[in-house]
Amino acid sequence: MISLTTKHIDASEVLASVSSTDAGAIVLFLGTTREFTHGRRTASLDYECYPEMAEKKLAELEAEARRRWPLTGCSIVHRLGRLELGEASIAIAVSSPHRQVAFEAGKWLIDTIKEVVPIWKRENWADGSSEWVHPGLSKSE
Amino acid sequence: MMHRVKLFAAIRQRIGRDELEVELPSAATVRQLRGALAEQFPPLAGVLAHTRIAVDSEYANDDRQLCPASEIALIPPVSGG
């Protein structure tokens, strides 16, 4: 299951979507909004995406994970819009007959999502300034 | 031929719009698009080297040829997750 949503992510719903008596393990990853980054205080985050492509890429990654590992279930939910501190920006739930596969697939999914899915976050700092986060791009460029 | 290009995040902020239009010869490649963007939109010059270009929701290499119906987007380094 793939979902891009502006609503609060309910982790128990995501877990339920991959639960099955065929599974012996479920791994749930939540990415959450951190208050301090390198000592700087965050007030909130805004996420935006290129909707058509983000949905397509997430579906491709789910399909690729299912090809690589024997998964029972795989769900990815990404939040968009304004997030307050502590809220989840992403939930990835993977179930499989054995735990090793679920851990590997879950790690691969979050690592790959962070490289290829066209979603961006803006840090709204507590001092009132804000900036889009583009790893590898310096502000002067 | 005029092509519309979708913009996101810091690039959208820099240009001040969520789409721009760029003039290209017909059957131009992504490489030519990059050149035209740098020339016609100076604020993009620095970021283009770090920006991937998506054609029809797929990352495109510089040899990819554009057609009038192609949906083009600039994808600066992503930060989802």
Backbone of each chain as ProteinMPNN parsed JSONL, in Angstrom:
{"seq_chain_A": "MISLTTKHIDASEVLASVSSTDAGAIVLFLGTTREFTHGRRTASLDYECYPEMAEKKLAELEAEARRRWPLTGCSIVHRLGRLELGEASIAIAVSSPHRQVAFEAGKWLIDTIKEVVPIWKRENWADGSSEWVHPGLSKSE", "coords_chain_A": {"N_chain_A": [[0.841, -1.187, 0.0], [0.546, 2.171, -0.882], [0.752, 5.535, 0.076], [0.202, 9.027, -0.015], [-0.235, 11.642, 2.11], [-1.979, 14.358, 3.716], [-2.799, 14.111, 6.214], [-2.484, 13.261, 9.735], [-0.312, 10.556, 10.481], [-1.379, 7.38, 11.265], [0.061, 5.039, 13.073], [-0.784, 2.544, 13.931], [-2.714, 1.832, 12.114], [-1.168, 1.542, 9.82], [0.428, -0.59, 10.553], [-1.569, -2.545, 10.813], [-2.224, -2.863, 8.163], [-0.279, -4.496, 7.104], [-0.352, -6.761, 8.556], [-0.578, -10.265, 9.058], [-1.361, -13.732, 9.225], [0.47, -15.197, 7.897], [2.829, -13.989, 8.326], [5.853, -13.806, 10.243], [7.155, -11.815, 11.326], [7.089, -8.306, 11.816], [8.272, -5.241, 10.742], [8.376, -1.917, 11.676], [9.001, 1.287, 10.556], [9.32, 4.613, 11.593], [9.702, 7.884, 10.564], [10.43, 10.787, 12.27], [9.658, 14.141, 13.404], [12.284, 16.063, 14.354], [13.524, 18.006, 17.077], [16.014, 19.382, 17.402], [18.631, 20.165, 15.156], [21.906, 19.828, 14.527], [22.281, 21.517, 16.719], [20.548, 23.553, 16.178], [17.298, 24.893, 16.537], [14.232, 23.491, 15.589], [11.015, 24.588, 14.558], [8.854, 23.691, 13.065], [8.047, 21.51, 10.274], [7.696, 21.59, 6.725], [6.392, 19.638, 4.151], [6.645, 18.974, 0.688], [5.72, 17.617, -2.53], [6.281, 16.15, -5.789], [3.558, 15.177, -7.058], [2.571, 13.146, -8.957], [4.894, 11.832, -9.777], [6.11, 11.118, -7.366], [4.307, 9.304, -6.288], [4.444, 7.327, -8.237], [7.152, 6.554, -8.072], [7.263, 5.598, -5.427], [5.544, 3.402, -5.64], [6.998, 1.856, -7.453], [9.231, 1.293, -5.87], [8.094, -0.208, -3.824], [7.291, -2.43, -5.349], [9.792, -3.319, -6.229], [11.013, -3.991, -3.792], [9.395, -6.124, -3.089], [10.107, -7.868, -5.081], [12.768, -8.371, -4.457], [12.774, -9.441, -1.876], [11.091, -11.97, 0.069], [8.234, -10.874, 0.826], [5.452, -10.501, 3.006], [3.725, -8.411, 3.485], [3.705, -4.898, 2.6], [3.883, -1.559, 3.255], [3.824, 1.902, 2.618], [3.662, 5.108, 3.833], [3.6, 8.504, 3.316], [3.793, 11.655, 4.733], [2.492, 14.927, 3.971], [2.652, 18.537, 3.738], [2.241, 20.699, 6.661], [4.131, 19.803, 9.51], [4.233, 19.197, 12.97], [6.517, 19.218, 15.799], [7.77, 16.001, 16.644], [5.837, 14.62, 15.223], [5.082, 12.023, 12.813], [6.693, 11.802, 9.695], [6.991, 9.866, 7.848], [5.912, 6.509, 7.418], [6.911, 3.209, 7.317], [6.023, -0.025, 6.836], [6.799, -3.395, 7.028], [6.216, -6.766, 6.448], [7.064, -10.204, 6.934], [7.829, -13.749, 6.588], [10.085, -14.285, 8.192], [12.32, -12.531, 10.457], [14.754, -11.307, 9.538], [14.6, -10.676, 6.836], [12.538, -8.772, 6.895], [13.705, -6.657, 8.342], [15.882, -6.024, 6.607], [14.574, -5.308, 4.191], [13.023, -3.142, 5.042], [14.995, -1.294, 5.788], [16.32, -0.93, 3.366], [14.238, 0.237, 1.896], [13.713, 2.771, 3.233], [16.22, 3.991, 2.968], [16.461, 4.134, 0.167], [14.206, 5.577, -0.618], [14.901, 8.061, 0.405], [16.762, 8.835, -1.43], [15.65, 8.835, -4.037], [12.9, 9.545, -4.3], [10.753, 12.133, -5.285], [10.317, 14.232, -3.026], [10.263, 16.913, -0.772], [11.592, 18.666, 2.081], [10.945, 21.492, 4.157], [12.657, 23.303, 6.518], [11.364, 24.97, 9.186], [12.642, 27.189, 11.17], [13.074, 27.82, 14.698], [13.86, 30.412, 15.102], [12.475, 31.877, 13.302], [13.293, 31.952, 10.656], [13.373, 30.164, 7.492], [14.089, 27.268, 5.438], [14.456, 25.363, 2.445], [15.422, 21.978, 2.262], [18.096, 20.633, 0.649], [20.106, 18.2, 0.104], [23.596, 18.401, -0.403], [23.516, 20.647, -1.904], [24.661, 23.886, -1.879], [23.845, 26.991, -0.234], [24.655, 29.204, -1.616], [24.648, 28.554, -4.252]], "CA_chain_A": [[0.0, 0.0, 0.0], [1.284, 3.425, -0.997], [-0.14, 6.666, 0.329], [0.716, 10.363, 0.286], [-1.377, 12.19, 2.838], [-1.768, 15.56, 4.531], [-3.343, 13.815, 7.552], [-1.646, 12.59, 10.727], [-0.119, 9.131, 10.187], [-1.763, 6.49, 12.363], [0.973, 3.898, 12.939], [-1.479, 1.268, 14.143], [-3.373, 1.507, 10.836], [-0.149, 1.079, 8.878], [0.767, -1.946, 11.007], [-2.681, -3.454, 10.497], [-2.262, -3.106, 6.717], [0.693, -5.546, 6.721], [-0.497, -7.902, 9.473], [-1.065, -11.48, 8.412], [-0.906, -14.937, 9.93], [1.615, -15.738, 7.141], [4.048, -13.271, 8.729], [6.43, -14.094, 11.552], [7.831, -10.589, 11.762], [6.7, -7.021, 11.216], [9.156, -4.13, 11.095], [7.758, -0.607, 11.422], [9.895, 2.436, 10.667], [8.691, 5.936, 11.574], [10.577, 9.056, 10.557], [9.697, 11.765, 13.072], [10.168, 15.52, 13.358], [13.269, 16.266, 15.426], [13.549, 19.409, 17.516], [17.313, 20.039, 17.21], [19.515, 19.676, 14.11], [23.198, 20.505, 14.722], [22.14, 22.566, 17.721], [19.564, 24.562, 15.776], [15.974, 24.444, 16.955], [13.182, 23.462, 14.572], [9.663, 24.841, 15.058], [7.962, 22.795, 12.318], [8.532, 21.143, 8.937], [6.707, 21.507, 5.643], [6.79, 18.705, 3.089], [5.918, 19.017, -0.574], [6.192, 16.575, -3.455], [5.805, 16.135, -7.174], [2.649, 14.075, -6.701], [2.491, 12.018, -9.903], [6.15, 11.087, -9.796], [6.364, 10.55, -6.033], [3.469, 8.112, -6.163], [4.985, 6.312, -9.155], [8.425, 6.05, -7.522], [6.985, 4.779, -4.233], [4.978, 2.124, -6.101], [8.116, 1.088, -8.029], [10.091, 0.792, -4.788], [7.379, -1.312, -3.183], [7.374, -3.593, -6.242], [11.182, -3.786, -6.225], [11.238, -4.655, -2.496], [8.707, -7.421, -3.129], [10.903, -8.743, -5.962], [14.047, -8.729, -3.826], [12.602, -10.182, -0.63], [9.777, -12.616, 0.166], [7.458, -10.085, 1.791], [4.024, -10.79, 3.164], [3.061, -7.12, 3.313], [4.618, -3.753, 2.486], [3.114, -0.316, 3.175], [4.604, 3.135, 2.762], [2.804, 6.291, 3.92], [4.396, 9.722, 3.499], [3.0, 12.834, 5.1], [2.778, 16.175, 3.262], [2.137, 19.726, 4.425], [2.894, 21.156, 7.88], [4.293, 18.828, 10.602], [4.722, 19.714, 14.242], [7.565, 18.4, 16.414], [7.374, 14.678, 17.119], [4.935, 13.926, 14.311], [5.732, 11.155, 11.829], [6.635, 12.228, 8.3], [6.889, 8.658, 7.019], [5.783, 5.199, 8.063], [7.15, 2.071, 6.435], [5.793, -1.285, 7.545], [7.135, -4.546, 6.188], [6.052, -8.045, 7.138], [7.651, -11.344, 6.217], [7.819, -14.933, 7.45], [11.209, -14.246, 9.137], [12.643, -11.145, 10.784], [15.897, -10.709, 8.846], [14.094, -10.113, 5.587], [11.748, -7.565, 7.178], [14.661, -5.586, 8.669], [16.633, -5.637, 5.398], [13.693, -4.629, 3.233], [12.642, -1.855, 5.614], [16.148, -0.391, 5.707], [16.522, -0.597, 1.947], [13.171, 1.149, 1.464], [13.889, 4.151, 3.706], [17.445, 4.54, 2.357], [16.241, 4.408, -1.258], [13.23, 6.679, -0.681], [15.62, 9.313, 0.669], [17.575, 9.184, -2.599], [15.014, 8.925, -5.36], [11.491, 9.969, -4.392], [10.723, 13.608, -5.302], [9.651, 14.854, -1.88], [11.216, 17.854, -0.159], [11.136, 19.268, 3.334], [11.421, 22.825, 4.511], [12.842, 23.522, 7.948], [10.937, 26.264, 9.728], [13.436, 27.278, 12.393], [12.447, 28.53, 15.825], [14.204, 31.847, 15.043], [11.608, 32.544, 12.329], [13.743, 31.76, 9.276], [13.041, 28.837, 6.966], [14.85, 26.916, 4.239], [14.287, 24.051, 1.842], [16.582, 21.108, 2.471], [18.555, 19.971, -0.578], [21.439, 17.693, 0.448], [24.625, 18.554, -1.424], [23.376, 21.935, -2.581], [24.954, 24.955, -0.933], [22.873, 28.081, -0.391], [25.154, 30.236, -2.529], [24.557, 28.093, -5.645]], "C_chain_A": [[0.883, 1.246, 0.0], [0.319, 4.557, -0.702], [0.656, 7.935, 0.598], [-0.452, 11.098, 0.926], [-1.014, 13.468, 3.593], [-2.271, 15.319, 5.956], [-2.309, 13.128, 8.437], [-1.527, 11.1, 10.402], [-0.459, 8.31, 11.433], [-0.964, 5.195, 12.221], [0.233, 2.568, 13.099], [-2.227, 0.84, 12.87], [-2.374, 0.95, 9.831], [0.272, -0.346, 9.247], [-0.321, -2.949, 10.612], [-2.681, -3.814, 9.015], [-1.278, -4.181, 6.27], [0.575, -6.785, 7.616], [-1.11, -9.09, 8.743], [-0.581, -12.672, 9.22], [0.206, -15.634, 9.151], [2.927, -15.109, 7.595], [4.515, -13.748, 10.1], [7.121, -12.876, 12.116], [7.218, -9.387, 11.059], [7.702, -5.986, 11.692], [8.439, -2.848, 10.719], [8.824, 0.464, 11.579], [9.053, 3.694, 10.643], [9.791, 6.982, 11.51], [9.822, 10.158, 11.265], [10.401, 13.122, 13.077], [10.997, 15.825, 14.605], [13.333, 17.747, 15.793], [14.875, 20.101, 17.202], [18.12, 19.374, 16.087], [20.794, 20.493, 14.192], [23.036, 21.718, 15.644], [21.102, 23.625, 17.391], [18.157, 24.029, 16.013], [14.935, 24.584, 15.842], [11.83, 23.759, 15.228], [8.669, 23.893, 14.387], [8.629, 22.453, 10.992], [7.372, 21.237, 7.957], [7.245, 20.532, 4.605], [5.969, 18.978, 1.844], [6.483, 17.958, -1.506], [5.731, 16.887, -4.866], [4.872, 14.931, -7.207], [2.682, 12.875, -7.65], [3.748, 11.162, -9.815], [6.441, 10.438, -8.449], [5.555, 9.265, -5.858], [4.013, 6.975, -7.033], [6.26, 5.699, -8.577], [8.185, 5.175, -6.295], [6.429, 3.414, -4.639], [6.077, 1.246, -6.703], [8.991, 0.498, -6.928], [9.398, -0.336, -4.023], [7.5, -2.577, -4.036], [8.783, -4.186, -6.233], [11.498, -4.514, -4.91], [10.587, -6.037, -2.503], [9.422, -8.407, -4.048], [12.145, -9.26, -5.24], [13.883, -9.634, -2.614], [11.208, -10.831, -0.602], [8.918, -11.927, 1.228], [6.003, -10.544, 1.83], [3.23, -9.501, 2.931], [4.078, -5.999, 3.244], [3.764, -2.498, 2.329], [4.026, 0.885, 3.415], [3.621, 4.304, 2.772], [3.713, 7.496, 4.159], [3.463, 10.893, 3.735], [3.437, 14.037, 4.267], [2.193, 17.344, 4.05], [2.903, 20.007, 5.702], [2.937, 20.06, 8.949], [4.838, 19.516, 11.838], [5.783, 18.759, 14.796], [7.001, 17.06, 16.88], [6.456, 13.92, 16.184], [5.715, 13.098, 13.295], [5.564, 11.731, 10.432], [6.519, 11.015, 7.373], [6.697, 7.44, 7.916], [6.019, 4.139, 6.994], [6.923, 0.819, 7.273], [6.01, -2.436, 6.577], [6.911, -5.798, 7.013], [6.576, -9.169, 6.262], [7.626, -12.55, 7.152], [8.91, -14.884, 8.516], [11.761, -12.837, 9.274], [13.744, -10.52, 9.93], [15.471, -10.006, 7.563], [13.343, -8.802, 5.842], [12.663, -6.395, 7.533], [15.382, -5.089, 7.415], [15.766, -4.827, 4.443], [13.305, -3.242, 3.753], [13.768, -0.844, 5.51], [16.394, 0.037, 4.263], [15.476, 0.418, 1.491], [13.418, 2.576, 1.954], [15.147, 4.774, 3.085], [17.196, 4.957, 0.908], [15.234, 5.543, -1.45], [13.945, 8.011, -0.518], [16.498, 9.736, -0.501], [16.763, 9.512, -3.839], [13.598, 9.487, -5.41], [11.402, 11.498, -4.293], [9.787, 14.202, -4.245], [10.705, 15.735, -1.22], [10.654, 18.371, 1.154], [11.726, 20.657, 3.499], [11.506, 22.893, 6.026], [12.323, 24.916, 8.281], [11.594, 26.378, 11.087], [12.717, 28.108, 13.45], [12.762, 30.025, 15.788], [13.397, 32.598, 13.972], [12.052, 32.395, 10.886], [13.314, 30.365, 8.793], [13.863, 28.563, 5.718], [14.498, 25.516, 3.761], [15.573, 23.252, 2.01], [16.892, 20.378, 1.171], [19.967, 19.455, -0.335], [22.428, 17.853, -0.719], [24.57, 19.884, -2.148], [23.671, 23.041, -1.581], [24.08, 26.162, -1.248], [23.327, 29.133, -1.401], [24.947, 29.841, -3.992], [23.238, 28.415, -6.32]], "O_chain_A": [[1.833, 1.358, 0.775], [-0.816, 4.544, -1.178], [1.644, 7.926, 1.333], [-1.537, 11.168, 0.348], [0.118, 13.633, 4.049], [-2.185, 16.205, 6.807], [-1.376, 12.494, 7.944], [-2.524, 10.453, 10.085], [0.102, 8.522, 12.508], [-1.263, 4.359, 11.367], [0.594, 1.577, 12.465], [-2.358, -0.35, 12.585], [-2.676, 0.016, 9.088], [0.451, -1.197, 8.376], [-0.031, -4.049, 10.142], [-3.079, -4.916, 8.637], [-1.418, -4.725, 5.174], [1.325, -7.747, 7.447], [-2.024, -8.947, 7.931], [0.488, -12.624, 9.828], [0.829, -16.562, 9.668], [4.006, -15.62, 7.293], [3.715, -14.05, 10.986], [7.614, -12.893, 13.244], [6.876, -9.439, 9.878], [7.957, -5.859, 12.889], [7.955, -2.698, 9.598], [9.479, 0.542, 12.618], [8.176, 3.847, 9.792], [10.715, 6.962, 12.324], [8.681, 10.447, 10.905], [11.593, 13.219, 12.787], [10.497, 15.843, 15.73], [13.213, 18.622, 14.936], [14.887, 21.26, 16.786], [18.271, 18.152, 16.075], [20.782, 21.701, 13.957], [23.577, 22.793, 15.385], [20.806, 24.492, 18.213], [17.862, 22.869, 15.729], [14.782, 25.647, 15.24], [11.531, 23.254, 16.31], [7.766, 23.361, 15.032], [9.651, 23.036, 10.633], [6.218, 20.995, 8.312], [8.416, 20.597, 4.229], [4.758, 19.189, 1.918], [7.591, 17.462, -1.298], [4.903, 17.769, -5.095], [5.323, 13.796, -7.363], [2.806, 11.732, -7.211], [3.679, 9.933, -9.784], [6.963, 9.324, -8.398], [6.06, 8.267, -5.344], [4.038, 5.816, -6.618], [6.431, 4.481, -8.588], [8.823, 4.134, -6.137], [6.793, 2.393, -4.057], [6.09, 0.034, -6.491], [9.439, -0.644, -7.026], [10.042, -1.306, -3.622], [7.776, -3.659, -3.518], [8.949, -5.406, -6.23], [12.178, -5.54, -4.921], [11.154, -7.001, -1.989], [9.364, -9.618, -3.839], [12.528, -10.421, -5.385], [14.729, -10.486, -2.345], [10.262, -10.3, -1.183], [8.886, -12.349, 2.384], [5.42, -10.922, 0.814], [2.196, -9.508, 2.263], [5.186, -6.126, 3.766], [3.001, -2.386, 1.369], [4.882, 0.872, 4.3], [2.84, 4.472, 1.836], [4.504, 7.502, 5.102], [2.476, 11.084, 3.024], [4.606, 14.156, 3.901], [1.343, 17.156, 4.921], [4.063, 19.617, 5.837], [1.911, 19.457, 9.263], [5.777, 20.31, 11.768], [5.927, 17.634, 14.319], [5.905, 16.99, 17.435], [6.302, 12.707, 16.321], [6.854, 13.42, 12.957], [4.463, 12.1, 10.024], [6.013, 11.123, 6.255], [7.244, 7.358, 9.016], [5.417, 4.164, 5.921], [7.566, 0.633, 8.306], [5.48, -2.452, 5.465], [7.365, -5.883, 8.154], [6.54, -9.103, 5.033], [7.427, -12.403, 8.358], [8.707, -15.377, 9.625], [11.688, -12.039, 8.34], [13.681, -9.329, 9.626], [15.918, -8.902, 7.253], [13.496, -7.838, 5.091], [12.436, -5.271, 7.085], [15.482, -3.884, 7.187], [16.186, -3.781, 3.949], [13.265, -2.279, 2.987], [13.539, 0.321, 5.186], [16.642, 1.209, 3.98], [15.804, 1.361, 0.772], [13.337, 3.51, 1.157], [15.14, 5.948, 2.717], [17.664, 6.009, 0.471], [15.394, 6.373, -2.345], [13.637, 8.977, -1.215], [16.934, 10.886, -0.557], [17.151, 10.384, -4.616], [13.139, 9.874, -6.485], [11.908, 12.091, -3.34], [8.658, 14.607, -4.522], [11.874, 15.363, -1.118], [9.443, 18.501, 1.335], [12.834, 20.952, 3.052], [10.545, 22.578, 6.728], [12.786, 25.913, 7.726], [11.161, 25.742, 12.048], [11.884, 28.962, 13.149], [12.029, 30.825, 16.369], [13.599, 33.793, 13.757], [11.276, 32.678, 9.974], [12.942, 29.505, 9.592], [14.284, 29.487, 5.022], [14.273, 24.607, 4.559], [16.673, 23.794, 1.911], [16.077, 19.612, 0.657], [20.933, 20.19, -0.545], [22.134, 17.49, -1.858], [25.471, 20.216, -2.919], [23.01, 23.133, -0.546], [23.631, 26.338, -2.38], [22.511, 29.859, -1.969], [25.054, 30.686, -4.88], [23.045, 28.078, -7.489]]}, "seq_chain_B": "MMHRVKLFAAIRQRIGRDELEVELPSAATVRQLRGALAEQFPPLAGVLAHTRIAVDSEYANDDRQLCPASEIALIPPVSGG", "coords_chain_B": {"N_chain_B": [[10.216, 25.898, -29.989], [7.938, 26.153, -27.26], [8.398, 24.918, -24.017], [6.889, 23.724, -21.071], [7.967, 23.744, -17.698], [8.027, 22.086, -14.669], [8.399, 23.235, -11.302], [9.959, 22.882, -8.084], [10.214, 23.21, -4.482], [13.235, 24.718, -3.338], [13.926, 25.686, -5.837], [11.528, 26.47, -6.979], [10.955, 28.498, -5.197], [13.058, 30.23, -5.728], [12.584, 31.039, -8.363], [10.066, 31.979, -8.118], [7.679, 31.024, -9.024], [5.546, 28.191, -9.842], [5.974, 26.972, -12.186], [7.788, 27.191, -15.25], [8.447, 28.615, -18.52], [10.227, 27.585, -21.338], [12.121, 28.255, -24.22], [12.842, 26.125, -26.855], [14.628, 24.411, -29.519], [12.916, 22.247, -31.917], [12.532, 18.772, -31.094], [14.543, 18.801, -29.201], [17.156, 17.916, -26.856], [17.542, 16.746, -23.431], [19.955, 17.745, -22.596], [20.193, 20.084, -24.143], [18.047, 21.429, -23.086], [18.97, 21.902, -20.475], [21.054, 23.704, -21.054], [19.597, 25.828, -22.175], [18.011, 26.576, -20.014], [19.912, 27.505, -18.186], [20.816, 29.699, -19.554], [18.527, 31.28, -20.038], [17.444, 31.59, -17.538], [19.055, 32.92, -15.254], [19.151, 32.714, -12.326], [19.093, 29.99, -11.956], [21.465, 28.9, -12.705], [23.563, 27.984, -10.943], [22.349, 25.873, -9.512], [21.623, 23.944, -11.316], [23.534, 21.98, -11.948], [23.312, 20.236, -9.87], [20.849, 19.254, -10.115], [18.362, 16.955, -11.019], [16.621, 15.996, -13.994], [13.318, 15.359, -14.72], [11.409, 13.525, -16.992], [8.232, 12.957, -18.028], [7.656, 11.867, -15.481], [9.907, 10.326, -14.9], [13.365, 9.884, -14.182], [15.589, 11.464, -16.373], [18.239, 10.996, -18.726], [20.894, 13.042, -20.152], [20.805, 12.726, -22.887], [18.255, 12.206, -23.618], [15.484, 12.72, -25.697], [13.197, 15.384, -26.146], [9.665, 15.682, -26.506], [6.761, 17.484, -27.792], [4.671, 16.901, -26.037], [5.869, 16.098, -23.714], [6.109, 15.869, -20.187], [7.832, 17.913, -18.13], [10.095, 18.236, -15.412], [11.992, 19.885, -12.871], [14.203, 18.447, -10.621], [15.489, 19.063, -7.75], [18.029, 18.077, -5.274], [16.593, 15.573, -3.232], [14.623, 15.438, -0.169], [12.905, 13.897, 1.336], [11.225, 11.501, 3.507]], "CA_chain_B": [[8.998, 25.415, -29.336], [7.911, 26.437, -25.823], [8.136, 23.788, -23.131], [6.62, 24.086, -19.672], [8.817, 22.982, -16.775], [7.528, 22.174, -13.283], [9.438, 23.616, -10.332], [9.642, 22.521, -6.7], [11.068, 23.522, -3.335], [14.05, 25.935, -3.41], [13.924, 26.202, -7.216], [10.254, 27.188, -7.117], [11.097, 29.71, -4.403], [14.008, 31.111, -6.397], [11.975, 31.591, -9.581], [8.868, 32.674, -7.687], [6.514, 30.428, -9.69], [5.682, 26.731, -9.791], [6.214, 26.488, -13.542], [8.359, 28.193, -16.135], [8.397, 28.245, -19.923], [11.538, 27.745, -21.942], [12.103, 28.11, -25.671], [13.808, 25.121, -27.31], [14.397, 23.917, -30.878], [12.112, 21.028, -31.877], [13.283, 17.536, -30.847], [15.721, 19.114, -28.37], [17.477, 16.925, -25.823], [17.628, 17.252, -22.058], [21.184, 18.55, -22.528], [19.862, 21.407, -24.677], [17.163, 22.052, -22.096], [19.831, 22.42, -19.405], [21.748, 24.887, -21.569], [18.626, 26.914, -22.35], [17.585, 27.038, -18.684], [21.005, 28.28, -17.593], [20.925, 30.942, -20.289], [17.318, 32.104, -19.937], [17.085, 31.781, -16.12], [20.333, 32.995, -14.52], [19.146, 32.225, -10.933], [19.19, 28.527, -11.919], [22.766, 28.455, -13.208], [24.314, 27.228, -9.946], [21.685, 24.672, -8.99], [21.338, 22.943, -12.355], [24.495, 20.88, -11.905], [22.894, 19.314, -8.805], [19.415, 19.004, -10.3], [17.987, 15.956, -12.015], [15.475, 16.403, -14.797], [12.362, 14.267, -14.922], [10.549, 13.606, -18.175], [7.101, 12.037, -17.825], [7.785, 11.241, -14.144], [11.051, 9.398, -14.853], [14.629, 10.608, -14.316], [16.029, 11.369, -17.767], [19.635, 11.377, -18.933], [21.018, 14.237, -20.983], [20.561, 12.422, -24.301], [16.827, 11.986, -23.827], [14.879, 13.71, -26.576], [11.913, 15.877, -25.641], [8.628, 15.903, -27.505], [5.889, 18.566, -27.333], [3.785, 16.48, -24.942], [6.641, 15.663, -22.544], [5.966, 16.613, -18.933], [9.206, 18.12, -17.668], [10.195, 18.794, -14.058], [13.334, 19.986, -12.286], [14.194, 17.733, -9.342], [16.691, 19.326, -6.948], [18.247, 16.964, -4.339], [15.354, 15.321, -2.484], [14.808, 15.393, 1.282], [11.753, 13.255, 1.966], [11.526, 10.426, 4.44]], "C_chain_B": [[9.069, 25.71, -27.839], [7.599, 25.166, -25.035], [7.859, 24.324, -21.737], [7.428, 23.171, -18.771], [8.298, 23.193, -15.358], [8.681, 22.419, -12.318], [8.988, 23.267, -8.919], [10.662, 23.111, -5.721], [11.913, 24.781, -3.579], [14.069, 26.53, -4.819], [12.644, 26.999, -7.468], [10.346, 28.539, -6.389], [11.975, 30.738, -5.13], [13.392, 31.804, -7.616], [10.683, 32.346, -9.238], [7.589, 32.179, -8.344], [6.654, 28.917, -9.622], [5.854, 26.115, -11.175], [6.939, 27.571, -14.316], [8.232, 27.699, -17.567], [9.747, 28.54, -20.535], [11.432, 27.438, -23.434], [13.209, 27.145, -26.093], [13.562, 24.797, -28.776], [13.573, 22.62, -30.822], [13.027, 19.817, -31.749], [14.58, 17.803, -30.059], [15.937, 18.005, -27.349], [17.455, 17.587, -24.443], [18.885, 18.112, -21.899], [20.918, 19.974, -23.024], [18.935, 22.172, -23.722], [17.99, 22.666, -20.96], [20.531, 23.707, -19.829], [20.805, 26.082, -21.654], [18.175, 27.467, -20.995], [18.648, 27.93, -18.063], [21.079, 29.665, -18.239], [19.725, 31.868, -20.025], [16.908, 32.398, -18.488], [18.343, 31.783, -15.254], [20.27, 32.515, -13.066], [19.297, 30.707, -10.834], [20.598, 28.023, -12.216], [23.495, 27.561, -12.203], [23.681, 25.907, -9.549], [21.532, 23.579, -10.044], [22.277, 21.746, -12.311], [24.091, 19.822, -10.878], [21.452, 18.848, -9.003], [19.184, 17.949, -11.37], [16.771, 16.473, -12.772], [14.594, 15.188, -15.027], [11.544, 14.552, -16.179], [9.481, 12.531, -18.019], [7.303, 11.194, -16.566], [8.88, 10.188, -14.056], [12.328, 10.219, -14.981], [15.193, 10.371, -15.723], [17.512, 11.71, -17.86], [19.701, 12.477, -19.995], [20.753, 13.988, -22.466], [19.082, 12.239, -24.628], [16.234, 13.12, -24.666], [13.493, 14.102, -26.046], [10.915, 15.967, -26.783], [7.632, 16.913, -26.935], [5.042, 18.171, -26.123], [4.541, 16.087, -23.668], [6.309, 16.526, -21.323], [7.351, 16.698, -18.287], [9.186, 18.716, -16.264], [11.655, 18.85, -13.632], [13.271, 19.384, -10.883], [15.491, 18.031, -8.594], [16.848, 18.192, -5.923], [17.065, 16.812, -3.368], [15.643, 15.191, -0.985], [13.571, 14.849, 1.991], [12.204, 12.203, 2.963], [11.325, 10.872, 5.869]], "O_chain_B": [[10.118, 25.544, -27.218], [6.657, 24.438, -25.349], [8.512, 25.262, -21.279], [7.56, 21.976, -19.037], [8.148, 24.327, -14.901], [9.781, 21.893, -12.486], [7.804, 23.343, -8.592], [11.788, 23.453, -6.08], [11.37, 25.809, -3.984], [14.211, 27.742, -4.978], [12.672, 28.062, -8.087], [9.886, 29.567, -6.885], [11.682, 31.934, -5.148], [13.637, 32.983, -7.871], [10.261, 33.237, -9.976], [6.542, 32.82, -8.245], [7.745, 28.405, -9.375], [5.877, 24.893, -11.323], [6.725, 28.756, -14.062], [7.948, 26.526, -17.809], [10.341, 29.591, -20.296], [10.752, 26.5, -23.851], [14.371, 27.326, -25.732], [12.428, 24.89, -29.246], [13.538, 21.963, -29.781], [14.158, 19.831, -32.235], [15.58, 17.108, -30.239], [15.018, 17.254, -27.023], [17.364, 18.808, -24.314], [18.879, 19.093, -21.155], [21.356, 20.947, -22.41], [19.033, 23.39, -23.576], [17.745, 23.796, -20.539], [20.596, 24.673, -19.069], [21.154, 27.197, -21.265], [17.98, 28.673, -20.844], [18.34, 28.974, -17.489], [21.361, 30.663, -17.576], [19.885, 33.071, -19.818], [16.136, 33.321, -18.228], [18.663, 30.788, -14.605], [21.254, 31.948, -12.59], [19.593, 30.184, -9.76], [20.894, 26.847, -12.001], [23.991, 26.496, -12.571], [24.382, 24.931, -9.28], [21.333, 22.414, -9.701], [21.867, 20.623, -12.603], [24.474, 18.658, -10.993], [20.902, 18.136, -8.163], [19.726, 18.028, -12.472], [15.996, 17.28, -12.259], [15.055, 14.135, -15.466], [11.058, 15.662, -16.392], [9.789, 11.346, -17.894], [7.142, 9.973, -16.584], [8.801, 9.268, -13.242], [12.388, 11.146, -15.788], [15.264, 9.237, -16.197], [17.993, 12.602, -17.16], [18.706, 12.797, -20.645], [20.505, 14.929, -23.219], [18.711, 12.129, -25.797], [16.447, 14.301, -24.392], [12.732, 13.262, -25.566], [11.287, 16.296, -27.909], [7.645, 17.179, -25.733], [4.732, 19.012, -25.28], [3.919, 15.775, -22.653], [6.237, 17.752, -21.415], [7.955, 15.682, -17.945], [8.371, 19.587, -15.959], [12.452, 17.981, -13.983], [12.422, 19.746, -10.07], [16.487, 17.331, -8.781], [15.91, 17.422, -5.717], [16.604, 17.784, -2.768], [16.763, 14.874, -0.585], [13.23, 15.278, 3.094], [13.394, 12.036, 3.227], [11.533, 10.088, 6.795]]}, "name": "protein", "num_of_chains": 2, "seq": "MISLTTKHIDASEVLASVSSTDAGAIVLFLGTTREFTHGRRTASLDYECYPEMAEKKLAELEAEARRRWPLTGCSIVHRLGRLELGEASIAIAVSSPHRQVAFEAGKWLIDTIKEVVPIWKRENWADGSSEWVHPGLSKSEMMHRVKLFAAIRQRIGRDELEVELPSAATVRQLRGALAEQFPPLAGVLAHTRIAVDSEYANDDRQLCPASEIALIPPVSGG"}
